[in-house]
Amino acid sequence: MQTIKISAQGGFLGGKFDEKALDTYINELGGDGWELTTAFDTNMSQGQTRDIVAIFKRPY
């Protein structure tokens, strides 16, 4: 199992994610045999997000 954390860029209370870069990275992991099992954000307050946590597994 592998866990990665992707942090938002910019902003004091929250930030932005580069969706294309995130999609590319997840697809690269998929090409290496990893499967995304779950992903969730870490809400701060009032819906603002600092990080996305993604958990992957590699089938045997």
N, C-alpha and C positions, 0 to 999 in steps of 0.2 A: 504494500500500500504506500502511496506517496501523497503528501499534502502540500499544497502550495498556497501562498498568500499573495494576492495582487493588491497593491496599495493605490489609492486614488492620488492623482497629481493635482496640486494647487488647491487653493481655498483654505480658509481657516477652519471651517466646520465640516467641510466635505470637499469633494473634488470631482474630477472627471476621469473616466476610463477610456483608453483608446480601444474601442470595440474591435476594430480590424486586427490590431496587434494581438489582442486577447484571443480572438478566433484563430488566428494563425498559430499562436503558441499551443492552443489546445489541439489543433489539428496535427501539429508536429509531434506532440506527445502521443496522439492516436496512431500516427505512423510508426512510432517506436513500440507499439503494442499496449499502451496504457488506455484504459477505459475510464471516462469521467463517470463517477458514481453519484456524486452530489456536489452542489455548489450553493453557497449562501453568502449574504452580505452581513457585515457587522454594523448594524444601525447604531448611530450615536444618539441623536435626539431629533425629533420632528422629521424623521425619514432620511436624515443625512447619512451618507455612507462613507466610511474610511477605507474599508478593505473588502475584498471578495476572497473567500476561502473555498478552494476547490479540492476535492478528494478523488483520487484516481486509484484504480486497481489494475493489476496486470494478470490476466487469466493464465493459468498454467497449461 
